[in-house]
Amino acid sequence: MSLYDHEAQTLDGKAVSLADYRGKVLLIVNTASKCGFTPQFTGLEALYRKYKDRGLEILGFPCNQFGAQEPGNAEEIASFCSLTYDVTFPMFGKIEVNGPKAHPLYTYLKAQKKGLLGSEGIKWNFTKFLIDRNGAVVERYAPTTTPEQLDAAVAALL
């Protein structure tokens, strides 16, 4: 199984195959609207605007598993991201990233690139996975790693 075998629902409920992103560099992020890291939306959007024409896609996956920091429904999440941070990169429907109901995409990502001390579990909102144009998971970044700190790594893959 590869990254491109997965599918996810957009915030408006449309099914999207990750195969649609074949040949792109991807940054996949679990997001939350009421988290201390939420201001990273600004940096993510800046990174997206800087590199989207060169083949970067940022995929946001809202998740409410960490401190219930994403309580909103799809409409509320879309409105918040648009009005507060002017997010234009694709945002997907709310998912779980850990546990028995974890989205298959996240089960795959966690197996490909383990976290600190070999842990697979996502520790908090705004954990980031960087994927190259061939669908290989290149790196996993902690929530404390800012989008600005990813600029060179993203540019190197474009």
PyRosetta script that sets phi, psi and omega in degrees:
from pyrosetta import init, pose_from_sequence

init()
pose = pose_from_sequence("MSLYDHEAQTLDGKAVSLADYRGKVLLIVNTASKCGFTPQFTGLEALYRKYKDRGLEILGFPCNQFGAQEPGNAEEIASFCSLTYDVTFPMFGKIEVNGPKAHPLYTYLKAQKKGLLGSEGIKWNFTKFLIDRNGAVVERYAPTTTPEQLDAAVAALL")
pose.set_psi(1, 141.9)
pose.set_omega(1, 178.7)
pose.set_phi(2, -121.5)
pose.set_psi(2, 172.3)
pose.set_omega(2, 176.3)
pose.set_phi(3, -53.6)
pose.set_psi(3, -38.9)
pose.set_omega(3, -174.1)
pose.set_phi(4, -74.1)
pose.set_psi(4, -6.1)
pose.set_omega(4, 177.0)
pose.set_phi(5, -85.2)
pose.set_psi(5, -4.0)
pose.set_omega(5, -176.6)
pose.set_phi(6, -94.2)
pose.set_psi(6, 158.7)
pose.set_omega(6, 179.8)
pose.set_phi(7, -135.8)
pose.set_psi(7, 151.1)
pose.set_omega(7, 177.4)
pose.set_phi(8, -145.1)
pose.set_psi(8, 159.8)
pose.set_omega(8, 178.7)
pose.set_phi(9, -97.4)
pose.set_psi(9, 134.6)
pose.set_omega(9, 174.8)
pose.set_phi(10, -72.8)
pose.set_psi(10, 170.8)
pose.set_omega(10, 178.5)
pose.set_phi(11, -58.5)
pose.set_psi(11, -29.0)
pose.set_omega(11, 179.0)
pose.set_phi(12, -92.0)
pose.set_psi(12, 13.5)
pose.set_omega(12, 172.3)
pose.set_phi(13, 86.6)
pose.set_psi(13, 7.0)
pose.set_omega(13, -179.5)
pose.set_phi(14, -83.9)
pose.set_psi(14, 131.9)
pose.set_omega(14, 177.4)
pose.set_phi(15, -75.9)
pose.set_psi(15, 131.6)
pose.set_omega(15, 179.9)
pose.set_phi(16, -128.0)
pose.set_psi(16, 130.3)
pose.set_omega(16, 175.0)
pose.set_phi(17, -85.1)
pose.set_psi(17, 135.8)
pose.set_omega(17, 176.4)
pose.set_phi(18, -67.0)
pose.set_psi(18, -14.2)
pose.set_omega(18, 174.1)
pose.set_phi(19, -61.8)
pose.set_psi(19, -23.0)
pose.set_omega(19, 177.0)
pose.set_phi(20, -62.6)
pose.set_psi(20, -19.4)
pose.set_omega(20, -177.8)
pose.set_phi(21, -102.0)
pose.set_psi(21, 10.4)
pose.set_omega(21, 178.6)
pose.set_phi(22, -55.9)
pose.set_psi(22, 135.7)
pose.set_omega(22, 179.4)
pose.set_phi(23, 86.9)
pose.set_psi(23, -1.9)
pose.set_omega(23, 178.7)
pose.set_phi(24, -104.4)
pose.set_psi(24, 155.6)
pose.set_omega(24, 168.8)
pose.set_phi(25, -87.4)
pose.set_psi(25, 131.2)
pose.set_omega(25, -176.9)
pose.set_phi(26, -117.0)
pose.set_psi(26, 142.5)
pose.set_omega(26, 168.4)
pose.set_phi(27, -122.0)
pose.set_psi(27, 111.6)
pose.set_omega(27, -176.7)
pose.set_phi(28, -105.0)
pose.set_psi(28, 126.5)
pose.set_omega(28, -171.3)
pose.set_phi(29, -133.3)
pose.set_psi(29, 132.3)
pose.set_omega(29, 170.6)
pose.set_phi(30, -87.8)
pose.set_psi(30, 124.8)
pose.set_omega(30, -170.7)
pose.set_phi(31, -114.0)
pose.set_psi(31, 167.7)
pose.set_omega(31, 174.5)
pose.set_phi(32, -156.2)
pose.set_psi(32, 144.7)
pose.set_omega(32, -175.3)
pose.set_phi(33, -84.7)
pose.set_psi(33, -18.8)
pose.set_omega(33, -173.8)
pose.set_phi(34, -125.0)
pose.set_psi(34, 44.6)
pose.set_omega(34, -175.2)
pose.set_phi(35, -116.1)
pose.set_psi(35, 155.0)
pose.set_omega(35, 175.0)
pose.set_phi(36, -60.4)
pose.set_psi(36, -23.3)
pose.set_omega(36, 179.3)
pose.set_phi(37, -91.8)
pose.set_psi(37, -2.5)
pose.set_omega(37, -177.8)
pose.set_phi(38, -52.6)
pose.set_psi(38, -36.5)
pose.set_omega(38, 177.4)
pose.set_phi(39, -59.1)
pose.set_psi(39, -11.8)
pose.set_omega(39, 174.9)
pose.set_phi(40, -63.1)
pose.set_psi(40, -17.7)
pose.set_omega(40, 173.9)
pose.set_phi(41, -53.7)
pose.set_psi(41, -37.1)
pose.set_omega(41, 179.5)
pose.set_phi(42, -61.0)
pose.set_psi(42, -48.8)
pose.set_omega(42, 179.8)
pose.set_phi(43, -68.2)
pose.set_psi(43, -37.4)
pose.set_omega(43, 177.3)
pose.set_phi(44, -62.9)
pose.set_psi(44, -43.7)
pose.set_omega(44, 179.8)
pose.set_phi(45, -65.3)
pose.set_psi(45, -39.7)
pose.set_omega(45, 178.2)
pose.set_phi(46, -63.2)
pose.set_psi(46, -42.9)
pose.set_omega(46, 177.9)
pose.set_phi(47, -62.4)
pose.set_psi(47, -42.8)
pose.set_omega(47, 179.1)
pose.set_phi(48, -61.4)
pose.set_psi(48, -48.4)
pose.set_omega(48, -179.0)
pose.set_phi(49, -64.9)
pose.set_psi(49, -34.2)
pose.set_omega(49, -179.6)
pose.set_phi(50, -67.7)
pose.set_psi(50, -38.7)
pose.set_omega(50, -170.5)
pose.set_phi(51, -117.1)
pose.set_psi(51, -1.4)
pose.set_omega(51, -175.5)
pose.set_phi(52, -61.3)
pose.set_psi(52, -34.6)
pose.set_omega(52, -179.5)
pose.set_phi(53, -73.0)
pose.set_psi(53, -12.6)
pose.set_omega(53, 177.3)
pose.set_phi(54, -100.6)
pose.set_psi(54, 0.3)
pose.set_omega(54, 174.0)
pose.set_phi(55, 113.9)
pose.set_psi(55, 14.4)
pose.set_omega(55, 176.5)
pose.set_phi(56, -89.4)
pose.set_psi(56, 136.8)
pose.set_omega(56, 169.3)
pose.set_phi(57, -126.3)
pose.set_psi(57, 133.7)
pose.set_omega(57, 172.8)
pose.set_phi(58, -108.1)
pose.set_psi(58, 129.5)
pose.set_omega(58, -178.5)
pose.set_phi(59, -116.7)
pose.set_psi(59, 116.4)
pose.set_omega(59, -179.4)
pose.set_phi(60, -98.1)
pose.set_psi(60, 131.8)
pose.set_omega(60, 180.0)
pose.set_phi(61, -123.3)
pose.set_psi(61, 97.9)
pose.set_omega(61, 177.8)
pose.set_phi(62, -58.9)
pose.set_psi(62, 141.8)
pose.set_omega(62, -178.4)
pose.set_phi(63, -145.1)
pose.set_psi(63, 136.6)
pose.set_omega(63, -178.0)
pose.set_phi(64, -107.9)
pose.set_psi(64, 18.3)
pose.set_omega(64, -174.3)
pose.set_phi(65, -82.9)
pose.set_psi(65, -9.4)
pose.set_omega(65, -175.2)
pose.set_phi(66, -117.5)
pose.set_psi(66, 100.8)
pose.set_omega(66, 178.5)
pose.set_phi(67, 64.9)
pose.set_psi(67, 21.4)
pose.set_omega(67, -179.1)
pose.set_phi(68, 49.1)
pose.set_psi(68, 44.6)
pose.set_omega(68, -174.6)
pose.set_phi(69, -92.2)
pose.set_psi(69, 6.4)
pose.set_omega(69, 172.7)
pose.set_phi(70, -133.9)
pose.set_psi(70, 68.9)
pose.set_omega(70, -175.1)
pose.set_phi(71, -79.0)
pose.set_psi(71, -15.5)
pose.set_omega(71, -172.2)
pose.set_phi(72, -70.9)
pose.set_psi(72, 162.1)
pose.set_omega(72, 173.0)
pose.set_phi(73, -86.9)
pose.set_psi(73, 178.5)
pose.set_omega(73, -175.2)
pose.set_phi(74, -56.8)
pose.set_psi(74, -43.0)
pose.set_omega(74, -179.1)
pose.set_phi(75, -64.5)
pose.set_psi(75, -42.3)
pose.set_omega(75, 179.5)
pose.set_phi(76, -66.6)
pose.set_psi(76, -39.9)
pose.set_omega(76, 178.9)
pose.set_phi(77, -64.6)
pose.set_psi(77, -46.2)
pose.set_omega(77, -179.9)
pose.set_phi(78, -60.4)
pose.set_psi(78, -44.6)
pose.set_omega(78, -179.7)
pose.set_phi(79, -63.7)
pose.set_psi(79, -46.6)
pose.set_omega(79, -179.9)
pose.set_phi(80, -59.1)
pose.set_psi(80, -49.9)
pose.set_omega(80, -176.7)
pose.set_phi(81, -62.6)
pose.set_psi(81, -40.7)
pose.set_omega(81, -178.7)
pose.set_phi(82, -71.8)
pose.set_psi(82, -51.2)
pose.set_omega(82, -174.0)
pose.set_phi(83, -75.8)
pose.set_psi(83, -35.7)
pose.set_omega(83, -175.7)
pose.set_phi(84, -86.5)
pose.set_psi(84, -38.7)
pose.set_omega(84, -173.7)
pose.set_phi(85, -123.5)
pose.set_psi(85, 3.7)
pose.set_omega(85, 179.7)
pose.set_phi(86, 51.5)
pose.set_psi(86, 42.1)
pose.set_omega(86, -178.9)
pose.set_phi(87, -68.4)
pose.set_psi(87, 127.7)
pose.set_omega(87, 176.5)
pose.set_phi(88, -117.7)
pose.set_psi(88, -8.4)
pose.set_omega(88, 177.0)
pose.set_phi(89, -76.8)
pose.set_psi(89, 158.8)
pose.set_omega(89, -175.8)
pose.set_phi(90, -62.8)
pose.set_psi(90, 130.9)
pose.set_omega(90, 174.3)
pose.set_phi(91, -114.6)
pose.set_psi(91, 137.5)
pose.set_omega(91, -176.3)
pose.set_phi(92, -108.1)
pose.set_psi(92, 171.5)
pose.set_omega(92, 179.8)
pose.set_phi(93, -65.6)
pose.set_psi(93, 155.7)
pose.set_omega(93, -178.7)
pose.set_phi(94, -61.9)
pose.set_psi(94, 134.5)
pose.set_omega(94, -178.9)
pose.set_phi(95, -133.0)
pose.set_psi(95, 172.8)
pose.set_omega(95, 167.5)
pose.set_phi(96, -104.5)
pose.set_psi(96, 143.0)
pose.set_omega(96, -178.7)
pose.set_phi(97, -109.6)
pose.set_psi(97, -13.5)
pose.set_omega(97, 178.8)
pose.set_phi(98, -128.7)
pose.set_psi(98, 161.8)
pose.set_omega(98, 173.5)
pose.set_phi(99, 84.9)
pose.set_psi(99, -175.1)
pose.set_omega(99, -174.4)
pose.set_phi(100, -67.0)
pose.set_psi(100, -20.4)
pose.set_omega(100, 179.5)
pose.set_phi(101, -102.6)
pose.set_psi(101, 15.4)
pose.set_omega(101, 179.4)
pose.set_phi(102, -59.2)
pose.set_psi(102, 138.7)
pose.set_omega(102, 178.0)
pose.set_phi(103, -60.6)
pose.set_psi(103, 138.3)
pose.set_omega(103, -178.9)
pose.set_phi(104, -55.1)
pose.set_psi(104, -32.7)
pose.set_omega(104, 177.4)
pose.set_phi(105, -60.6)
pose.set_psi(105, -43.9)
pose.set_omega(105, -179.2)
pose.set_phi(106, -72.0)
pose.set_psi(106, -33.2)
pose.set_omega(106, 174.1)
pose.set_phi(107, -60.1)
pose.set_psi(107, -42.9)
pose.set_omega(107, 178.5)
pose.set_phi(108, -64.8)
pose.set_psi(108, -50.6)
pose.set_omega(108, -177.7)
pose.set_phi(109, -59.1)
pose.set_psi(109, -44.5)
pose.set_omega(109, -178.2)
pose.set_phi(110, -64.7)
pose.set_psi(110, -35.6)
pose.set_omega(110, 178.5)
pose.set_phi(111, -71.3)
pose.set_psi(111, -33.1)
pose.set_omega(111, -179.0)
pose.set_phi(112, -73.2)
pose.set_psi(112, -37.4)
pose.set_omega(112, -176.3)
pose.set_phi(113, -139.5)
pose.set_psi(113, 100.8)
pose.set_omega(113, -178.7)
pose.set_phi(114, -74.8)
pose.set_psi(114, 160.6)
pose.set_omega(114, -179.4)
pose.set_phi(115, -91.2)
pose.set_psi(115, -157.9)
pose.set_omega(115, -178.4)
pose.set_phi(116, -54.7)
pose.set_psi(116, 132.3)
pose.set_omega(116, 178.5)
pose.set_phi(117, 58.7)
pose.set_psi(117, 28.7)
pose.set_omega(117, 176.7)
pose.set_phi(118, 78.8)
pose.set_psi(118, 10.0)
pose.set_omega(118, -179.9)
pose.set_phi(119, -72.4)
pose.set_psi(119, 139.8)
pose.set_omega(119, 175.5)
pose.set_phi(120, -90.5)
pose.set_psi(120, -29.8)
pose.set_omega(120, -174.3)
pose.set_phi(121, -60.5)
pose.set_psi(121, 142.5)
pose.set_omega(121, 172.9)
pose.set_phi(122, -77.6)
pose.set_psi(122, 130.9)
pose.set_omega(122, -174.4)
pose.set_phi(123, -88.6)
pose.set_psi(123, -28.8)
pose.set_omega(123, -177.2)
pose.set_phi(124, -166.1)
pose.set_psi(124, 174.3)
pose.set_omega(124, 176.3)
pose.set_phi(125, -60.4)
pose.set_psi(125, 152.0)
pose.set_omega(125, 176.1)
pose.set_phi(126, 68.9)
pose.set_psi(126, 29.5)
pose.set_omega(126, 165.1)
pose.set_phi(127, -74.0)
pose.set_psi(127, 139.2)
pose.set_omega(127, -172.6)
pose.set_phi(128, -124.5)
pose.set_psi(128, 139.2)
pose.set_omega(128, 175.1)
pose.set_phi(129, -118.1)
pose.set_psi(129, 126.9)
pose.set_omega(129, 178.2)
pose.set_phi(130, -102.9)
pose.set_psi(130, 126.5)
pose.set_omega(130, -175.3)
pose.set_phi(131, -121.0)
pose.set_psi(131, 136.1)
pose.set_omega(131, -179.5)
pose.set_phi(132, -82.3)
pose.set_psi(132, 178.3)
pose.set_omega(132, -175.7)
pose.set_phi(133, -64.2)
pose.set_psi(133, -15.7)
pose.set_omega(133, 179.6)
pose.set_phi(134, -97.4)
pose.set_psi(134, 2.5)
pose.set_omega(134, 178.6)
pose.set_phi(135, 89.1)
pose.set_psi(135, 7.6)
pose.set_omega(135, 178.5)
pose.set_phi(136, -83.3)
pose.set_psi(136, 135.8)
pose.set_omega(136, 177.4)
pose.set_phi(137, -78.4)
pose.set_psi(137, 110.0)
pose.set_omega(137, -174.6)
pose.set_phi(138, -83.4)
pose.set_psi(138, -42.5)
pose.set_omega(138, -174.9)
pose.set_phi(139, -155.7)
pose.set_psi(139, 154.6)
pose.set_omega(139, 174.1)
pose.set_phi(140, -120.2)
pose.set_psi(140, 130.8)
pose.set_omega(140, -177.2)
pose.set_phi(141, -117.9)
pose.set_psi(141, 141.6)
pose.set_omega(141, 178.3)
pose.set_phi(142, -69.3)
pose.set_psi(142, 158.6)
pose.set_omega(142, 177.2)
pose.set_phi(143, -55.7)
pose.set_psi(143, -29.8)
pose.set_omega(143, -178.6)
pose.set_phi(144, -74.6)
pose.set_psi(144, -14.0)
pose.set_omega(144, 176.1)
pose.set_phi(145, -77.0)
pose.set_psi(145, 119.3)
pose.set_omega(145, -176.2)
pose.set_phi(146, -81.8)
pose.set_psi(146, 157.2)
pose.set_omega(146, 175.6)
pose.set_phi(147, -56.2)
pose.set_psi(147, -35.4)
pose.set_omega(147, 179.7)
pose.set_phi(148, -62.0)
pose.set_psi(148, -34.7)
pose.set_omega(148, 179.1)
pose.set_phi(149, -71.7)
pose.set_psi(149, -14.6)
pose.set_omega(149, -178.9)
pose.set_phi(150, -92.3)
pose.set_psi(150, -8.4)
pose.set_omega(150, -173.6)
pose.set_phi(151, -51.3)
pose.set_psi(151, -51.5)
pose.set_omega(151, -177.0)
pose.set_phi(152, -64.3)
pose.set_psi(152, -40.3)
pose.set_omega(152, -179.9)
pose.set_phi(153, -65.9)
pose.set_psi(153, -41.2)
pose.set_omega(153, 177.8)
pose.set_phi(154, -64.9)
pose.set_psi(154, -48.7)
pose.set_omega(154, -178.2)
pose.set_phi(155, -58.8)
pose.set_psi(155, -36.6)
pose.set_omega(155, -178.9)
pose.set_phi(156, -65.1)
pose.set_psi(156, -26.3)
pose.set_omega(156, -178.8)
pose.set_phi(157, -90.0)
pose.set_psi(157, -13.7)
pose.set_omega(157, -176.4)
pose.set_phi(158, -82.9)
pose.dump_pdb("model.pdb")
